């Protein structure tokens, strides 16, 4: 159960950072070709989705570890996810976004499993 909770925080952080990265012109163009820009509605949707995923990750980290430790735990998870994205985006942007979709879906399943348990 604790492992599933920890995975949920990490997955929400990775999915949120990935959505925020994809909302940027540079990373969107890496995936969709040179000069491509995300349409304004898609950009706003990605920004909102990323922000909500990060806020949900913070809320869950604070729920499982308390106020002070939860914030530190979330910051550490955010740092780890940021490093993973920094390493993946320049060399394998398609795989980074594929991993984001996979992790986002796994986060939904983990949240459902934690709600049932």
Secondary structure, DSSP 8 states (H G I E B T S, - for coil): -HHHHHHHHHHHHHHHHHHHHHTSHHHHHHHH-TT----HHHHHHHHHHHHHHHHHHHHHHHHHH-HHHHHHHHHHHHHHHHHHHHHHHTT-HHHHHHHHHHHHHHHHHHHHHHHH-
